[in-house]
Structure formats: structure tokens, C-alpha cells
Amino acid sequence: MREKELLKEIARLETRLDHFETEWSYLDRILLECGFRRGIMTLKKTVENMIHENSDPANEF
């Protein structure tokens, strides 16, 4: 019985992984179309830079 439960959980996780990979690819593609040269990686760097700039106390006011 335990083996059957584990196989069911593996199948569920594989389905979720497939869904996440599909969504990741779609997001990456639309970001490329919007001008982010490296898709998600460029978006990530942009947001990191924005956060860093906003954490500067001189930019608060």
C-alpha cells in the first residue's frame, strides 16, 4: 500500500513540475517579447537593482 501512495505522489509532483515548467517558459517568452533581452533573468536583475536602489536611505524622501 505504501508503494502505491508513493507512486501516486510522484505522479502528482511530476504533473505540478510540468505545469510550472510550462508557465516558466510562457513567462520567459512574453518577457522576451516585451524587451527583456534575457527574459526572466533580465527581469530578475532589474527588480534586484530596483530593490537595491530603494534601500538606499538617500532615496527615501
C-alpha positions in Angstrom: 0.0 0.0 0.0 2.8 2.4 0.9 4.4 1.9 -2.5 1.1 2.8 -4.3 0.9 6.0 -2.3 4.4 7.0 -3.2 3.8 6.4 -6.9 0.7 8.5 -6.7 2.6 11.3 -5.0 5.4 11.1 -7.6 2.8 11.3 -10.4 1.2 14.4 -8.7 4.6 16.1 -8.3 5.5 15.3 -12.0 2.3 16.9 -13.1 3.0 20.0 -11.0 6.5 20.3 -12.3 5.3 20.1 -15.8 2.8 22.9 -15.1 5.5 25.1 -13.6 7.9 24.5 -16.4 5.1 25.4 -18.9 4.3 28.6 -17.1 8.0 29.5 -16.7 8.5 29.1 -20.4 5.5 31.2 -21.2 6.6 33.9 -18.8 10.1 33.9 -20.3 8.7 34.1 -23.8 6.4 37.1 -23.1 9.2 38.9 -21.3 11.4 38.4 -24.3 8.7 39.9 -26.5 8.4 42.9 -24.1 12.1 43.7 -24.5 13.8 41.9 -21.6 16.8 40.6 -23.6 17.3 37.5 -21.5 13.7 37.1 -20.3 13.3 36.1 -16.7 17.0 36.6 -15.9 16.8 40.2 -17.1 13.6 40.8 -15.2 15.2 39.4 -12.0 18.3 41.6 -12.4 16.0 44.7 -13.0 14.0 44.0 -9.9 17.1 43.4 -7.8 18.5 46.7 -8.9 15.3 48.5 -8.1 15.2 47.0 -4.6 18.8 47.9 -4.1 18.2 51.5 -5.2 15.1 51.8 -3.0 17.0 50.5 0.0 19.4 53.5 -0.1 18.4 55.9 2.7 19.2 58.9 0.5 16.4 57.8 -1.9 13.7 57.7 0.9 12.5 61.3 0.6 
